[in-house]
């Protein structure tokens, strides 16, 4: 078999080289192919006392399989992904080995027991349960002597595939269309003609309320948020969440393990009477989290004090059922309709069905850049917004190749709005024009795409003071290139805070890939991009890096820090270095969001100055312990810290005194480091 694999890999490489000869393309992607995972097989035995079994192998990332039958058959049989093989067994128990092979010839294997008997299955035991997390899904497990597989007949009519099968002893799932009581049947099958059946009238239930909370909002300064309903911030006092405007909507104070949530049932329209009039004109986003089992959309109305029905404005959001829908709605979506937001007094929600609402608040970008008090969040420090049909967001780089291997980039889309639809990047300090040549990296779907760039001050339109509008044109497609914009005549006495980007100005977009670009590494002087703004380093076996958040339940940040403790010293750890010393004006307590693989993990935290070891001056070492697997917030108190020392390093050590091994058990993720 080894020879077969080598020949296969050689042919694959020769094919790639032959296909790329004309352009001498990079074939290094071959090295990035991962080994196969989730190797398994299903057995389907004929019920005719012949012992004929159909073996269907599956795996992620496999192109072929070698099947070792486990009997006296000398050689394995090769099966291409998606195919199966038949084999005749005598009565007995066999260990069938499935070896999955990828394009590189790398292997992964699994062994499954196969029982072939010409007796009818006996001692059939069945477990049927409603899934605790997925609505209207039923999980079925069946065990029986002398059985190889089982069928689950759902009893549901009018569906394409009412019957599912699985290996005996395994758990399979079936998704119902509607809840109710169904006559289900489980049939255990072996090699015998005779089968054994189990029937039951089973009630399929529907999940009608959230079973987990929405993600916790990030830490924010009080001046950067106006909260109407959220456990994370201080809410406006004395708000009425059921003013009862004569509608059929019912209001319930829903409690989810201590998390307060608004529930509106039989929604027609209903809303909130805010405790006092609020001025949201300085805010940039309206945030709201909505969960529903049956609603498809909702209209959201912020209502000014004294507004007449004819002057009400709203935004419609489409809802995905059975999950939290998290929205950050630009305030311009309301103000561009002419809605004043400087004297808001109510909210109105219009829709149908039942909705659960949480984390309703206005927010804006941090008022000041990181100064030792505001959070270290591992996200970018730029405020992104769009106008008139444009859309912009920070995402993982979809093509980390060529001149741009950054992990995070900006995605810009031009939808079917105005022909000048575009996006805006806002920074907290004015742009530095000691160099008036502006460069940026752009990934375009086509050559000939025109990208307009201009700078604007912080005055709202139509009072904005803007620089010249300069356009550069892409020359390649589906690749990164660097565009240059010459602002040599710009008025450097104006404080420009906003950078505006418009693709194909004068042409209406359509939201497709043809009007989707990616942008990164915009530089005047100094350069800025979307990569982390703190220094990260590991010591004595510790490792730290920035990565995508692997679990947004409990923390919806896109980017977090990953810490690994390898087989080095028992004190192996990591260090976060900031440009400006930590300030303890805001308090000497520290909170850190931590994703832990286990309860009982000890995380040590201390501050150090910039002096190299062994002359470093350090704070006390404070340890906190995780209580569960997943995201949680740990607290560290430093009441006696010497605030006269300029601490620029934050040191983190997991399980100090125990040697790590680099596995998942010694891997954590951290985010939102804040002082209080």
C-alpha positions as a printed Julia matrix, in Angstrom:
676×3 Matrix{Float64}:
   0.0     0.0     0.0
   2.91    2.34    0.67
   3.86    2.14   -3.0
   0.31    2.94   -4.0
   0.35    6.06   -1.82
   3.7     7.24   -3.16
   2.57    6.78   -6.74
  -0.69    8.6    -6.01
   1.08   11.54   -4.39
   3.63   11.7    -7.22
   0.88   11.73   -9.83
  -0.92   14.49   -7.94
   2.21   16.65   -7.74
   2.98   16.01  -11.43
  -0.58   17.02  -12.28
  -0.25   20.26  -10.32
   3.14   21.03  -11.89
   1.8    20.29  -15.35
  -1.23   22.48  -14.76
   0.93   25.34  -13.53
   3.86   25.12  -15.96
   2.75   28.11  -17.98
   2.65   30.47  -14.99
   5.0    28.66  -12.57
   2.41   29.08   -9.85
   3.14   28.5    -6.18
   2.22   24.92   -5.14
   3.13   25.4    -1.5
  -0.58   25.0    -0.69
   0.03   21.23   -0.86
   1.92   21.46    2.44
  -1.1    23.14    4.06
  -3.4    20.16    3.44
  -4.37   18.73    6.83
  -4.46   15.01    7.65
  -7.9    13.36    7.5
 -10.16   13.58   10.55
 -13.41   11.99   11.81
 -12.69    8.63   10.2
 -15.6     6.17   10.4
 -17.76    3.78    8.37
 -21.35    2.61    8.27
 -22.26   -1.06    7.87
 -25.3    -2.22    5.9
 -25.84   -5.98    6.12
 -28.23   -7.89    3.89
 -30.9    -9.78    5.79
 -30.67  -13.06    3.92
 -28.29  -15.19    6.02
 -25.5   -14.62    3.46
 -23.29  -12.31    5.57
 -23.0    -9.75    2.73
 -22.04   -6.37    4.24
 -21.77   -3.01    2.46
 -19.08   -0.83    4.06
 -19.3     2.93    3.39
 -16.25    4.85    4.74
 -16.28    8.58    5.49
 -13.75   11.16    6.72
 -13.03   14.87    6.48
 -10.19   15.68    4.09
  -9.84   12.17    2.64
  -9.66   11.31   -1.05
  -9.53    7.53   -0.65
  -9.66    4.75    1.92
  -8.03    1.38    2.55
 -10.49   -1.09    4.12
  -9.07   -3.96    6.19
 -11.95   -6.4     6.6
 -10.66   -8.01    9.8
 -11.17  -11.59    8.63
  -8.78  -13.84    6.72
  -8.74  -11.56    3.67
  -5.08  -10.98    2.87
  -5.1    -7.54    1.29
  -7.1    -4.4     1.96
  -9.41   -2.89   -0.64
  -9.05    0.72   -1.82
 -12.25    2.8    -1.95
 -12.55    6.31   -3.39
 -14.27    8.96   -1.26
 -18.04    8.7    -1.73
 -18.01    5.03   -2.76
 -18.44    1.78   -0.79
 -17.34   -1.83   -0.9
 -19.18   -5.13   -0.4
 -17.7    -8.08    1.49
 -19.13  -11.42    2.59
 -18.45  -12.52    6.17
 -18.98  -15.72    8.05
 -20.75  -15.48   11.38
 -18.53  -13.84   13.97
 -17.18  -10.61   15.41
 -14.66   -8.58   13.37
 -12.53   -5.47   13.88
 -12.8    -3.53   10.62
 -10.0    -0.97   10.15
 -10.61    2.1     7.97
  -7.5     3.99    6.85
  -8.25    7.39    5.31
  -5.69    8.93    2.91
  -5.48   12.57    1.79
  -3.94   14.16   -1.32
  -0.47   14.12    0.25
  -0.67   10.45    1.18
  -1.07   11.2     4.88
  -3.15    8.71    6.84
  -5.59    8.58    9.72
  -7.37    5.45   10.84
 -10.2     4.11   12.95
 -11.31    0.61   13.93
 -14.96   -0.39   14.34
 -16.43   -3.65   15.54
 -18.73   -5.55   13.18
 -20.9    -8.4    14.46
 -22.26  -10.79   11.83
 -24.89  -13.2    13.09
 -27.67  -15.1    11.45
 -29.73  -14.95   14.62
 -32.48  -12.41   14.95
 -31.37   -9.43   17.12
 -32.1    -9.9    20.81
 -32.3    -7.71   23.92
 -33.06   -4.55   21.94
 -32.64   -1.44   24.11
 -33.61    1.98   22.73
 -33.06    5.5    24.04
 -34.96    8.35   22.35
 -34.42   11.93   23.57
 -35.22   15.44   22.48
 -32.0    17.35   21.87
 -31.36   19.85   24.65
 -29.97   22.53   22.33
 -31.49   21.98   18.87
 -35.21   22.49   18.54
 -37.3    19.59   17.14
 -34.23   17.33   16.87
 -34.44   13.82   18.28
 -31.38   11.72   19.18
 -31.69    7.92   19.04
 -29.41    5.19   20.38
 -30.07    1.46   19.92
 -28.2    -1.55   21.31
 -28.98   -5.22   20.67
 -27.25   -8.57   20.63
 -26.6   -10.06   17.17
 -27.37   -6.72   15.47
 -25.2    -4.71   13.11
 -27.33   -1.67   12.35
 -30.7    -0.11   13.11
 -33.29    1.98   11.31
 -35.27    4.83   12.84
 -38.64    5.44   11.2
 -39.71    8.91   12.35
 -43.4     8.47   11.64
 -43.34   11.86    9.94
 -45.22   12.13    6.63
 -44.68   14.41    3.66
 -40.87   14.57    4.05
 -38.17   13.38    1.68
 -36.33   11.06    4.06
 -38.42    9.92    7.03
 -36.05    7.02    7.85
 -32.42    7.28    9.03
 -29.96    4.5     9.83
 -26.94    4.01   12.05
 -24.55    1.4    13.37
 -25.73   -0.45   16.42
 -24.52    1.29   19.6
 -24.13    4.68   17.91
 -26.32    7.76   18.38
 -28.05    9.16   15.32
 -30.24   12.26   14.97
 -33.43   13.13   13.13
 -34.76   16.67   12.54
 -38.55   17.0    12.6
 -40.38   19.75   10.73
 -43.04   20.32   13.37
 -43.42   19.33   17.04
 -46.01   16.78   18.12
 -46.54   13.13   19.01
 -45.24   10.65   16.44
 -45.46    6.84   16.23
 -41.78    5.95   15.84
 -40.29    2.56   15.05
 -36.74    1.29   15.58
 -35.75   -1.84   13.67
 -32.6    -3.7    14.68
 -31.03   -5.66   11.84
 -28.3    -8.25   11.62
 -27.35  -10.87    9.07
 -30.53  -12.84    9.66
 -33.71  -12.46    7.68
 -35.57  -11.87   10.93
 -35.42   -8.4    12.53
 -36.44   -7.03   15.92
 -38.64   -3.95   16.28
 -39.45   -1.41   18.95
 -42.33    1.09   18.69
 -43.29    4.07   20.79
 -45.46    7.18   20.64
 -42.87    9.87   21.21
 -43.51   13.58   21.78
 -41.18   15.83   19.8
 -40.76   19.16   21.58
 -39.86   22.61   20.36
 -37.45   24.96   22.1
 -39.46   28.16   22.54
 -37.02   30.2    24.62
 -33.24   30.72   24.66
 -31.28   28.18   26.67
 -28.09   30.27   26.7
 -27.55   33.98   27.17
 -26.48   36.35   24.44
 -22.78   37.15   24.38
 -21.62   39.54   27.08
 -21.13   43.11   25.84
 -17.51   44.34   25.94
 -16.22   46.65   28.66
 -16.8    50.32   27.83
 -16.24   53.67   29.48
 -19.46   55.15   30.91
 -19.23   58.13   28.53
 -19.19   55.79   25.53
 -22.49   53.99   26.19
 -26.14   54.76   26.98
 -27.79   51.59   28.19
 -31.54   51.0    28.16
 -31.53   47.32   29.16
 -28.34   45.38   29.87
 -26.68   43.71   32.84
 -23.29   44.89   31.58
 -23.82   48.65   31.92
 -25.73   51.11   34.1
 -29.24   51.39   32.64
 -31.28   54.58   32.41
 -33.32   54.47   35.61
 -37.08   53.9    35.87
 -37.75   52.66   32.34
 -41.11   50.95   31.73
 -40.75   47.86   29.55
 -44.51   47.33   29.18
 -46.32   50.65   28.79
 -49.22   48.55   27.35
 -50.31   50.6    24.38
 -53.61   48.74   24.04
 -52.17   45.87   22.01
 -52.37   42.09   22.41
 -48.66   41.76   23.08
 -47.8    40.17   26.41
 -44.7    41.12   28.42
 -42.79   38.72   30.68
 -39.71   39.3    32.81
 -37.74   36.28   31.59
 -34.92   35.07   33.83
 -32.22   32.8    32.37
 -29.99   31.64   35.2
 -29.87   35.14   36.64
 -29.7    36.92   33.27
 -32.69   39.28   32.91
 -34.26   39.27   29.42
 -37.33   41.01   27.97
 -39.94   38.64   26.5
 -42.68   39.98   24.21
 -45.21   37.27   23.24
 -47.87   37.49   20.52
 -46.07   40.6    19.29
 -48.05   43.15   17.32
 -46.33   46.25   18.5
 -45.01   47.05   21.92
 -42.17   49.02   23.35
 -40.27   50.74   26.12
 -40.92   54.05   27.84
 -37.38   55.23   28.71
 -37.09   56.51   32.28
 -35.8    59.9    31.17
 -35.17   61.67   27.9
 -31.77   60.77   26.42
 -29.47   62.48   23.92
 -27.95   59.84   21.63
 -26.62   62.29   19.04
 -22.99   61.55   20.02
 -23.49   57.79   19.77
 -22.55   55.86   16.64
 -24.34   52.52   17.01
 -27.52   51.05   18.46
 -26.93   47.52   19.75
 -29.65   44.93   20.33
 -29.7    41.14   20.8
 -32.87   39.27   19.75
 -33.8    35.57   20.07
 -36.91   34.05   18.53
 -38.37   30.66   17.69
 -40.95   31.88   15.18
 -40.46   35.5    14.06
 -38.78   36.26   10.74
 -38.2    40.0    11.09
 -38.66   42.94   13.44
 -39.0    46.7    12.96
 -37.03   48.8    15.46
 -38.16   52.37   16.19
 -36.25   54.78   18.45
 -38.89   57.43   19.21
 -38.13   61.09   20.0
 -40.14   62.78   22.71
 -43.44   63.99   21.27
 -42.94   62.44   17.84
 -46.06   62.03   15.72
 -46.82   58.66   14.07
 -46.31   60.13   10.62
 -42.76   61.14   11.58
 -41.67   57.8    13.08
 -38.65   56.1    11.45
 -37.55   52.49   11.74
 -35.03   49.9    10.62
 -36.07   46.35    9.73
 -33.87   43.42   10.73
 -34.26   39.86    9.48
 -34.14   37.22   12.21
 -32.68   33.71   12.23
 -34.75   31.45   14.47
 -33.41   29.51   17.44
 -30.28   31.59   17.91
 -29.3    35.0    19.2
 -29.33   37.67   16.49
 -26.84   40.38   17.41
 -27.16   43.73   15.63
 -25.06   46.9    15.69
 -27.16   49.4    13.75
 -25.4    52.6    12.62
 -27.2    55.66   13.96
 -27.0    57.05   10.44
 -29.59   54.41    9.45
 -32.03   56.53   11.47
 -30.64   60.04   11.1
 -30.35   59.71    7.32
 -34.12   59.26    7.34
 -34.41   62.61    9.12
 -34.97   61.24   12.62
 -33.61   63.49   15.41
 -31.94   61.44   18.15
 -31.1    64.17   20.67
 -34.3    63.72   22.7
 -35.26   60.02   22.6
 -37.97   58.88   25.02
 -39.31   55.55   23.75
 -38.63   52.42   21.72
 -41.21   50.59   19.64
 -40.9    47.06   18.23
 -43.22   45.83   15.48
 -43.39   42.2    14.36
 -45.05   38.88   15.09
 -44.56   35.77   17.18
 -42.46   35.84   20.36
 -39.17   37.7    20.73
 -36.62   37.85   23.55
 -34.64   41.1    23.78
 -31.41   41.75   25.65
 -28.48   44.19   25.64
 -30.27   47.23   24.22
 -27.87   50.17   24.3
 -26.24   52.95   22.27
 -22.46   53.08   22.0
 -19.56   54.78   20.28
 -15.84   54.24   19.79
 -13.64   54.72   22.89
 -13.26   58.4    23.71
  -9.51   57.99   24.21
  -6.95   55.5    22.91
  -5.4    52.95   25.29
  -3.83   54.76   28.25
  -3.41   51.96   30.78
  -7.0    52.24   32.01
  -9.2    51.44   29.0
  -9.41   47.75   28.06
  -6.87   45.67   26.16
  -9.31   43.95   23.8
  -7.03   42.66   21.0
  -9.45   44.27   18.51
  -8.62   47.19   16.22
  -8.92   50.74   17.59
 -10.72   52.16   14.55
 -14.4    52.97   14.22
 -15.89   51.59   11.0
 -19.06   52.94    9.4
 -20.74   53.07    6.0
 -23.15   55.29    4.12
 -25.81   55.13    1.39
 -25.42   51.42    0.63
 -21.82   50.8     1.55
 -20.76   48.2     4.07
 -17.46   47.68    5.9
 -16.26   45.2     8.51
 -13.03   43.74    9.9
 -12.61   40.05    9.06
  -9.96   37.35    8.79
  -7.82   37.81    5.67
  -9.42   35.63    2.95
  -6.21   35.55    0.9
  -3.09   35.79    3.08
  -0.66   35.61    0.19
   1.52   37.79   -2.0
   2.26   41.2    -0.51
  -0.22   40.84    2.36
  -0.09   38.04    4.93
  -1.92   40.03    7.63
  -4.39   38.04    9.66
  -7.05   40.8     9.74
  -8.24   43.06    6.93
 -11.17   45.3     6.06
 -13.95   43.98    3.86
 -15.83   46.6     1.79
 -19.05   45.91   -0.12
 -20.97   48.31   -2.39
 -24.64   47.38   -2.33
 -27.53   48.62   -4.47
 -27.79   52.04   -2.83
 -26.51   55.4    -4.03
 -23.86   55.55   -6.74
 -21.56   57.2    -4.17
 -22.11   54.47   -1.55
 -18.97   53.94    0.5
 -17.36   53.46    3.87
 -15.51   55.46    6.48
 -12.66   54.76    8.9
 -12.54   57.03   11.97
  -9.53   57.31   14.3
  -9.24   58.94   17.71
  -6.23   61.12   16.82
  -5.89   63.25   13.63
  -4.01   61.76   10.68
  -0.31   62.65   10.57
   0.64   64.19    7.21
   4.4    64.44    7.69
   4.19   62.18    4.64
   1.38   63.2     2.25
   1.72   60.15    0.01
  -0.9    57.65    1.08
  -0.55   53.96    0.27
  -2.9    51.1     0.93
  -3.09   47.44    0.04
  -6.23   46.39   -1.79
  -7.54   43.03   -2.99
  -9.85   43.54   -5.97
 -12.02   41.02   -7.85
 -11.11   42.72  -11.11
  -8.6    44.95  -12.81
  -9.89   48.43  -13.6
 -11.8    48.96  -10.34
 -11.6    52.62   -9.3
 -11.08   53.37   -5.61
 -11.7    56.95   -4.44
 -10.04   58.13   -1.24
 -10.45   61.37    0.69
  -9.95   62.7     4.22
 -12.62   64.51    6.23
 -12.7    66.36    9.55
 -14.99   65.35   12.41
 -17.88   67.65   11.46
 -21.06   65.94   10.35
 -22.34   66.26    6.81
 -23.15   68.76    5.23
 -20.65   70.79    7.29
 -17.75   68.41    6.64
 -14.42   69.87    5.56
 -12.87   67.41    3.12
  -9.59   67.04    1.25
  -9.38   66.45   -2.48
 -10.95   63.27   -3.82
  -8.18   61.17   -5.37
  -8.85   57.99   -7.32
  -6.5    55.1    -8.04
  -7.25   52.1   -10.27
  -6.51   48.43   -9.69
  -4.38   46.65  -12.28
  -4.79   42.99  -11.24
  -7.68   40.76  -10.24
  -8.08   38.37   -7.31
  -4.78   39.4    -5.75
  -3.31   41.99   -3.4
  -1.64   45.1    -4.82
  -0.57   48.45   -3.42
  -2.29   51.64   -4.58
  -0.79   55.12   -4.14
  -2.68   58.4    -3.57
  -0.83   61.75   -3.74
  -2.18   64.36   -1.27
   0.75   66.77   -1.64
  -1.59   69.79   -1.6
  -3.59   68.81    1.47
  -4.22   71.47    4.11
  -2.27   70.04    7.03
  -3.73   72.62    9.43
  -7.07   70.79    9.36
  -7.5    67.95   11.82
  -8.68   65.07    9.66
 -10.17   62.17   11.63
 -12.03   60.31    8.89
 -10.83   58.44    5.83
 -13.52   57.87    3.2
 -13.36   55.09    0.59
 -15.71   54.73   -2.39
 -15.32   52.09   -5.09
 -16.41   52.91   -8.66
 -17.88   56.3    -7.73
 -20.74   57.09  -10.11
 -21.71   53.43  -10.62
 -24.35   51.62   -8.61
 -23.12   48.48   -6.87
 -25.04   45.25   -6.53
 -23.54   43.67   -3.4
 -21.96   40.8    -5.35
 -18.33   39.68   -5.34
 -17.77   42.06   -8.27
 -18.34   44.91   -5.81
 -16.46   43.43   -2.85
 -12.87   44.41   -2.03
 -10.48   43.98    0.9
  -8.26   46.76    2.26
  -5.29   46.76    4.64
  -2.12   48.63    5.72
  -3.23   52.2     5.06
  -0.25   54.45    5.66
   0.28   58.18    5.94
   2.75   58.57    8.76
   2.78   56.46   10.79
   1.25   53.38    9.19
  -1.79   51.73   10.72
  -3.49   48.4    10.09
  -5.8    45.98   11.84
  -3.16   43.97   13.66
  -2.71   44.07   17.46
  -1.39   47.27   19.06
   0.25   45.56   22.05
   3.48   43.6    22.22
   3.19   39.87   22.92
   5.98   37.53   24.02
   6.4    34.19   25.77
   9.14   32.94   28.08
  10.6    29.61   29.24
   8.14   27.5    27.24
   5.18   29.88   27.17
   3.66   31.06   23.9
   1.13   33.81   23.12
  -0.44   34.94   19.84
  -3.51   36.67   18.44
  -6.11   34.38   16.88
  -9.77   34.23   15.94
 -12.09   33.65   18.88
 -12.73   29.86   18.93
 -15.91   30.16   21.02
 -18.17   33.23   20.86
 -20.51   31.89   23.55
 -19.85   34.2    26.48
 -17.52   36.49   24.51
 -18.37   37.65   20.99
 -15.04   39.39   20.3
 -13.64   38.48   16.9
 -10.0    38.37   18.04
  -8.49   37.13   21.29
  -5.08   36.17   22.67
  -4.16   32.48   22.72
  -1.79   31.26   25.47
  -0.06   27.87   25.45
   2.14   26.37   28.18
   4.6    23.98   26.58
   7.02   21.48   28.16
   9.48   24.1    29.42
   9.91   25.51   32.9
   7.17   25.12   35.5
   6.89   28.94   35.5
   6.53   29.2    31.69
   4.24   32.08   30.75
   3.53   35.05   28.53
   3.84   38.8    28.64
   1.76   41.68   27.25
   3.7    44.91   26.75
   2.01   48.31   26.27
   3.55   51.5    24.92
   2.38   53.69   27.81
   2.69   52.62   31.46
  -0.41   51.19   33.1
  -2.35   53.84   35.0
  -4.0    52.9    38.27
  -6.15   56.01   38.46
  -9.17   53.89   37.56
  -8.48   51.39   40.33
  -6.08   48.65   41.38
  -8.28   45.7    40.45
  -7.94   43.83   37.17
 -10.56   41.74   35.36
  -9.7    39.31   32.56
 -12.01   37.25   30.37
 -10.55   33.73   30.18
 -11.55   30.7    28.12
 -10.34   27.68   30.06
 -10.32   24.02   28.96
 -11.15   22.94   32.51
 -12.3    24.04   35.93
  -9.55   24.48   38.52
  -6.95   26.05   36.22
  -4.89   28.62   38.15
  -3.93   31.83   36.34
  -1.23   34.01   37.92
  -1.09   37.72   37.0
   1.46   40.37   37.9
   2.75   43.71   36.61
   6.43   44.35   35.79
   8.41   47.4    34.76
  10.47   47.57   31.55
  13.78   46.59   33.22
  15.12   43.23   31.97
  15.29   40.29   34.36
  16.86   39.78   36.96
  16.59   43.48   37.85
  12.87   43.7    37.08
  10.59   45.43   39.57
   7.34   43.5    39.88
   4.02   43.74   41.7
   2.67   41.0    43.9
   1.71   37.75   42.14
  -2.07   37.33   42.35
  -3.73   34.06   41.3
  -7.35   33.4    40.32
  -8.91   30.01   39.52
 -11.32   29.04   36.75
 -14.59   27.44   37.78
 -15.72   25.83   34.52
 -14.85   25.11   30.92
 -15.51   28.04   28.55
 -15.44   31.82   28.91
 -15.58   33.39   32.36
 -14.32   36.57   34.02
 -11.53   36.34   36.6
 -10.75   39.08   39.1
  -7.3    40.05   40.46
  -6.91   42.62   43.26
  -3.68   44.64   43.75
  -4.61   46.96   46.66
  -1.0    47.52   47.76
   0.57   48.08   44.34
   3.22   50.81   44.13
   1.62   53.28   41.72
   4.86   55.24   41.52
   6.46   52.5    39.37
   5.97   52.64   35.61
   4.61   49.17   34.89
   4.58   48.41   31.15
   4.34   44.61   31.21
   1.5    42.35   32.25
   2.73   38.81   33.01
   0.43   35.76   32.89
   1.34   32.22   34.02
  -1.09   29.31   34.06
  -0.72   26.59   36.73
   2.52   28.03   38.12
   4.64   25.18   39.5
   3.29   22.59   37.06
   4.99   21.74   33.78
   2.8    22.17   30.72
   2.68   19.84   27.74
   1.44   22.1    24.93
  -1.87   20.23   24.64
  -5.4    21.62   24.77
  -5.3    21.05   28.53
  -2.64   23.79   28.77
  -4.15   26.15   26.21
  -6.3    29.14   27.2
  -7.68   32.24   25.49
  -7.83   35.7    27.08
  -9.59   38.94   26.2
 -10.91   42.24   27.6
  -8.27   42.97   30.25
  -9.65   45.89   32.25
  -8.81   47.78   35.41
 -11.48   48.76   37.92
